[in-house]
Amino acid sequence: MPIPMRKSIPYIFLFVAVFGGVIGGMWVYDRIMQPKAARTDSLGALVNTQPIEYPKQAGQIAFEATAAKLLPSVVSVYRREQSFWGDEMQISGQGSGVILTPDGYIVSNHHVVAGAQALDVKLSDGRVMQAKLVGEDPISDLALLKLDATNLPAAELADSDKITIGEWVLAVGSPLGYESTLSVGVVSAKNRDLPGDRGRAPLVGAIQTDAAINQGNSGGALANIHGQVVGINTQIASMTGGSIGIGFAIPANRVKRFVDDIRKHGRPRHADLGVLRFGRSEWLRDPGFAEEIGPNPPQEGLVIWAVVPNSPLAKAGLGKLDVIIEIDGNPMITLDNYLTFLLKAEIGQNAVVKFWQKGQVKTATVQLEEMQS
């Protein structure tokens, strides 16, 4: 016998009422009582989110101590010259320098200070002081400045002969006017010789680095990871004028020698053989040269035009239109070859000169003397 349907109606209403209550309660809790989680696409949540703080790892701050030691000893150098109208001194160039002593001696590049009528030095603490030019050397591209100051943070010079290819180095200076800028790289090569150009002497024994060096870095420091200065940044190789990772520094030991010469003699000193002027190498391939001077001239060499009286070469009997072929076994083909030899030589050392003279090849041992101004 079928159960009458009217008896099940109260149960259905009861079920609907209970289910509706549960759903309603969940809606109220979700909308009113439950704390709202930030939406991932909310800019407000983004800017208010506190980043996770991770402890610094050793590799992240590998050069922190080095930078702290080195930066105070590197300064900005500003060259000033009179304006076109002559009414004020204007900045005409800018570079860097390194404090060598607490009492204010600073080394920079000659090309940074050349032609200056006044020199301003800005220290890392913001002070600006006028500097006096104590000595300069266009051949080695170094200059020594002096501030009237005490207790300055002096740099420590390293033994640049002990650097190794591949070791970390830091370049500090004011590239493009951005003061106290640090860049990091490695020693790419050492004892690199660069030819001279535009009246500049060759750069010999240079340290090459891929640390970023730009205009304004000149005169600044190239240092090892201990904050010791291994060289003074001086030039770059670039097709564009900007850094492409080929920069060069004058070794610290050469800087020491320059400073010692200024201290002891009041001038930089360089070895010399006594050539005043060379002739044109093309003369050697001119048939008329052999007819007038002597048979079988060398195809390559340096043709002497004039020598200093009583100089090493003059004492050895060399003179006008003689041809220097080799010095200590080094071929003398270009002026750079000759100047590079002299810049690496020491005053007082002996050298064997191979030369051609009026049809004969001869040799002579000479002693290098100080270059005369």
HUNORSUL-V42670 format. One record per helix or strand. SS is the DSSP state (alpha for helix, beta for strand). FROM is the first residue (numbers start at 1). TO is the last residue. If there is no record, write none. Layout:
BEGIN
SS,FROM,TO  SS,FROM,TO
END
This chain:
BEGIN
alpha,5,33  alpha,43,48  alpha,64,73  beta,74,82  beta,89,99  beta,105,108  alpha,110,113  beta,118,122  beta,128,137  beta,142,146  beta,156,157  alpha,160,162  beta,168,173  alpha,175,177  beta,181,194  beta,203,209  beta,221,223  beta,228,236  beta,247,251  alpha,252,265  beta,271,272  beta,275,278  alpha,281,285  alpha,287,293  beta,302,307  alpha,312,315  beta,323,327  beta,330,331  alpha,335,344  beta,350,357  beta,360,367  beta,369,370
END
